[in-house]
């Protein structure tokens, strides 16, 4: 594709359209696609304010990128994510333009330091509360108390239980199909394939103690979608699942929110049990073990804080 079009704004919009089309063909999740759109729109609005339309896309230099990242009071972690997106966008233009113009030089030495924080996760008491809630909800099947509202409660408990026990991502659990699940009687687990980031497949596991409730739930599904909305066989979206989790946590007096909490909880638990980091990385589907190391560092921070507290108590 040619680098320049009618004017700067038109050029950026045409490259955006091409970029998102290619990204969409790579089967982005709705959430990721929405995030791409959000960051792009912020950047585009900034460019409109900062540069005249008769400028060239080559006029977008390092100073413009830095100014964009600093023009609002964003958290360092937000700035880092925005920088990753913008750099990816200009990497795409560099790879695809007919002029072989390379933009990557403008990103050299732009670094954003993010303070490492302990990932929000459930403590042991909170995890036990969630686990008990799920098991108690599953008992509705044995008691044959199957009202419409109870069907919804069973579905929601299954979603949370699978997230808590397997450590898979929200996008991965929402994409599961009924025939993905295979019962392994020898190991007493259900195994299932998930499609992670970069379209990489891996096997995840949950305890087979949910066998009865799982079989019941699967039998009432009208399609191959494992977790659908109640009225139609449509996928549950991320926003709706967030509301479900927040509501259940609130009922359990758990003052935390976020869909990655269950995933972080499993990771912290495995680190505390001295499971090899490489194994944890594979369970979580991380592309690089350095991502997994944050849990190990967090565990050390927790131990240090506990000890320091004991010194002065």
N, C-alpha and C positions, 0 to 999 in steps of 0.2 A: 504494500500500500504506500502511496506517496506520502511524504512527511508532512508537507504543508497543504492546506486547503484555502478556502476563500479568505478567511481571517483567523486570528488566534483562537477566538471562542468556537468558531465552527470546527477548526482543526481538533481542538481538545474533545469536543462532543463526538466527532466522528471516530476518534481513537477510542473514546470511552465505549461507544456502541460496539466496535469491533472487539475490544478487550473483554467486555462482559459476555458477548456471544461465545467467544472461545472458552471463557471460564465456565459458562453455563453448559457447554458441551462436555465439560469435565465433571458434570453432575455435582455442582455445588449444592450444599444444603440451602434451604430457604433463608435460614438465619445468616449464613456466611454471605450469600448473595445480597441480602438486605444491608449487611455491614459494609460491603464493598460500595454499594450505592450511597449509603450515608456519608462515608468518608469522601467519596468522589464529589458529592454535591457540596460538601464543606469546602473542599479544595477549589472547586470550580467557582463558587461564590467569591472566594478570596481572590482568585486570579482576575475576575471581572472588576473587583474593586481596586486591585493593585496595578493592573496593566491595561493599556489601551488595546482595542481589538486589532489595530493595524500592526501590532508587534508580531514578532515571529515566535514560534514555540521554542526556538533556540534561545530566546531571551529569558526563559525560565532557568535561573541559575541557582547556585548554592544559597545566595543571600535570600532569594525568594522562598526557598524551601524552609530555611531557618525562621524567616519572618512568619511564615504560615504556622509553624509549630509553636511559635511564641505569641501569636496574636490573640490567643485566649488563654485563660487560666486553667489549662487542662492538667490533670495528674500526669506524672512522668510516665506511668504505664500506658496511659491513653496516647500520649505523644509518641511513644515507641511503636505502638500498634499502627498509628497513622503513618509514621515514617516507613514502616514495613510495607504498607499498602501502596504509598506513593512511589516508593522505590520499585516495587513490583510492576506498577503501571508503566513507569518510564523504562524499565528493563524490557517490557513487552514492546514498547515503541521502538527501542533500540534494535531489538531482534527482527522486527517486522517491517521497518521502513525501507523504501527502495534506495534511499540516499546513503544507507549504512551509517547514519549519524548516531553516535553513542552518547547517551545522557548520563551514564553511570559515574562519570568523573565528578559530577556535581554532588554526588552523595558521599564522596570520599571524606573521611574524618568527621562525619556528622554522627555523633554518638549521644545516646540518651541513657543516663544511668538510672536504673530503677532499683529502689531499695527492696531487697528480698524480704518478703513477709511470709509468715506462716500461713499456708492455705487454710481457708475457713473449712472446718470439718467438725463432725460430731464427736464429743467426748464419750467415754465409755457408758455413762449413764444415759446420755441422749441416744446413743446407738441402740442401747437395750430398749428404750422406750419405743423407738421406731420399729425395731424387730418384733417386739411384743404386739404392737398395734397391727402389724401385718399378719402375724400368726393368728391373733384373735379374729381378724376379719376373714381369714381363710376358713375358720371354723363354721362360718355361716353356711358353707357348702355341706359340711357333715350334718349340720342341724336342719338342712333343707329349707333354710330361711331365704328364699330367692325372690325377693321383690325387685322391682326395677332399680330402686335406689341401692339395694344391696349388690346388684350386678355391677353397678358403677363403682361402688366401694371396693369390690373384689378386684376389678380391673385396675383401679388406682393403687391398691395395695400391691398387686403383682408388679406393676411398673416400678414402684419404689423399692420393692424387695430385690428385683433383678438389678437395678442400679446399685443398690447397697452391697449386694453379694458378689457381683461380677466386675464392678468398676468400669463398665463400658460407658461411652459418652451418650449424652441425651439424643443426639442425632442418630446414633447407632441403635438405641433401643426403640426409637420411633420408626425405624426402617425395618424392623424385624418382621418376618413372615412366619405363619403357622408351621410350615414344613421346614423351617430352619432348625427346629428343636429336635434333638435326638436323645432318648433316654439311655443312659449307660448304667445298667443294673449292677454291674460289677463294681464300679466306682461310686455308685449311688449319687450320680449327678446328671443333670441335663447339660449337654453340650450344644452349642449353636454357633454358626458362623456369623461374624459381623463384618461389615465393610467400613473400614476406618478411613482416616485421612489419606489422601493420595490413592484412593481406591485399593488400599491394601487389606487383604482378607486375613482374619485371625480367628482362632477358636476361643470362645468364652464359656464360662461354666457357672451354674447355680446349683444349690443343693436339691436333690430329688425329693426332699421332704415336702415339696410343693406339688408332688405328682397328682394327687387327687384333685386339688383345686385347679391345677393347670389343665388337666384333661377335661374337667367340667367347663372351664372357661373357653378352651379351644373349640369344644363341641357346640357352643352357642354362637360362634362366629359365623358370619354369612359369607366371608371371603377369606383369602389367604393372608390378609393383613392381621397381624397378631394383636395390635392394639388400635382399635378404631373408635370413633365417636359412637355414642349410643344410638342415635337416630339413623345415621347413614354409615356406610362402610368407607368413611373418609379417615385419613390419617389424623391423629391428634397433633396439633402443632405445638411448638416449643412454648409459646406464650401461655397456652391453656394448661400445659403441664406445670409451668411455673406457679400458676394460681392453685393448682391441685396440691402441689408440695407445700406451698406456703400455708394453705388452709389446714392441712394435716399437722404440720409442725406447730402451728398456733394452738391447735386443739391439744397438743401434747406438751404445751408450755416450753417449746424450744424456740428460743429467740434468735434464730438464724434463718437466712434465706439464700436461695441460689440453687441452681440445678446441678452444679458440680460438687455440691457438698458430699453426696454419697460416694462419688469417685475419690475425692480427697480423703474421705474417712477410711476407705479400704486401703488406699496407698499408705497412709500414716500407720494403720494397723499392721500391715505387712512389714513395714520398716521396723516397727517396735518388736516384731517377732523375729527380727534378724534374717528376713528372707533376702536372698541375693538381689542386689539392685537391677542386675540384668534381667532377672526373672520378672521383677515388678514392672520393668520397662516393657517387656513383652506382653504382660497381662493388660497393661493400660494402653498398649498400642502406640507408644511413643516412638517417634522417628529417630530420636537420639537419646542416649542414656543421660546426657547432661540435663535434660528436662526433668528426668526422674530424680536427680540429685537434690532438687529443692526439698523433697520430702525428708531426705536424710539430714539435710542442714536444719530443717524445721524441727526434727526430732531432737537434734543436739541442742537447739535453742531452748526447747521445752525442758530438757533435762537440766540445762544450766540454770534456767529461771527457777526451777524447783529447788535446786541445791542452794542457790543464792538466797532464796526465801527462807530456807531452813537455817542458814547461818545466823540470821538476825531475829529468829522467832524464839 
